[in-house]
């Protein structure tokens, strides 16, 4: 069975800069104290900032600044001060170089750090039914089906529901 979620009643949270909450009404913001929840919010914020860079066609320096600022804050949240990050980053740059236009083209599918590249390739090359049938999914939302009043959020854990929805399309 497909679970319908009314997004207007959900408590969805988004990290913002600490000076922004003064612009909100009381109760519209909160301090997150749970480290796991905060790490999840930082991970989402990194994705949000990357999407904004792409939406700006890579031409807005402020979007790059936001991504870097989020990365520093994420690291600091986990015990790595900005100075230490810079020190280690420069040391690694001296030993291994920087990321430029060199791309490896024979990735090892057994290396966990390569998973994202294979998933992106599958998303481009396979249709949604094939993705579902082959279980090439992760735990991020797959998408939404909405009729303006109610929204279905599709997750891997509800694979049967997803297959039911796809069969109706």
N, C-alpha and C positions, 0 to 999 in steps of 0.2 A: 504494500500500500504506500502511496506517495504521501509524504508529510508536507502539509501546507503550512507555511510560516508567514505571518503578517509582519513585515519588516517594520511597520510603524510601532509595533509593540515590543520589538527586540531591543535589547541593550547592546548596541554595537559601539565599540570604543575605538578611538583613533588618537595616537600620540600627537601632541601639539607642542610648540615651543612654550616654555614656562611663563613667558610674559603675555601670551594670548589669553589665558583664562580670565584675566581681569576684564576682558571685553564681554564675557558671557554672563548670563543671569545665574543667580545661585542655583546650584543643583545640576547645572549643565556640564560641569567638569568634576573630576575627582583625582585624588592622588592615588596612584597604583603602588601598593606596597609588596604585592606578591611577585617574587622574582621571576617565576615561570610565566606568569601572565605578562609581565613587563617585557621579557625576552620575546614572547610571541608578538607583542605589539611592535617591538623594534623590528622584528623580521618583516612584518607587514609594511612598516614604514619604509624600509629599504626598498621593497617591491614597489610601493607607491611612488617613491622618488625616481626610481628607474623608469617607471611608466611615464612620468611627467617629462623626463629627459627625452624619451622617445616621441611623445606627443608634440614636443617643441622642436622636433626634427633635429635634435642635438645642437641647437643654435642658441640656447639660453644658458648663459654661464651661471645664473642664479640657481637653476635646477641642479647643475653639477655641484655647486656649493652646498645645497641642501642635502644631497646624497652623502657628501663627505662629512658634513656636520652630524648626520644621523649615524654614520659609521663610527665616528669618534665617540658619540654619546653611548652607542651600543657597547663599544669596547669598554668604556669607563664604567658602565653599569655592571660589567662582568669583571671588574678589578684591574683593567689595563689602562693606566693613565695615558693621555695624549702624548706626553713626552716619550714614554716607553714605546708606544706604537710607532712614533716617528723614528726613534733610534733603531728599532728592529726592522722597520720598513727599509730604511737606508742601508742597513747592513745586508739585508737580503737582496736589495737592488745591486749592491756592489758584487755580491757573490753570483747572482743569477740573472741580473739585468732587469729590464722593465717590460711591461706589456706594450707591444707596438703593433705591427701588422704581420707577425709570424704566427701561423696556425698549424697545429699538428693535424694530420689528415688520416692517421690510422690508429684510432683510439682503441684501447683495450676495453672490451665490454665488461670484464671482470673487475675493473678498477672502480670502486664506489664513487670516486670524485668525477667520473665520466658519465654517471647516470643521467644527469640533467641534459647532456648533449644527445643521448639516445632518446630520451623522452621527447625532446623538442623535435627531433627528426621524425619520430613516430607521429607526433601531432600533425606535422606537415604532410606526411606521406600516406597516412591511413584515414579512412573515414570514421566517424563516431561509432557506428555499429561495430566495425572491426576492432576499434579500441576497446569497447565494452566486452566483446566476445573474447578477446585475448587477455583481458584483465590488465591492460597496460595503463594503470591508473595510480595516482598517489592520493594522499588524504586532503588535498586542497579541493575547494569546491570546483565542480566540473562546469557549473553554469546555473542559470536561473530560468525558470519558465514563469511568466507573470501575466496577469490579466488586469493590472492596475490596483486590484484590491488584495490579492493574495499572491504569494510567490512560493515556488517550489525550489528549494536549494538542493542541488544534486551532489551527493558525496559517494565515494567508493563504497562506504559501509552500507549504503542502500542500493546495492548493485541490482537487485531484482526490480526495485522501483524504477531505476534508471532504464533498465531494459524495457519495462512496461511503457514508460514515457516515449522512448525512442521508437518503439513499435507503433505508436500512435501518430508519429510524425510523418 
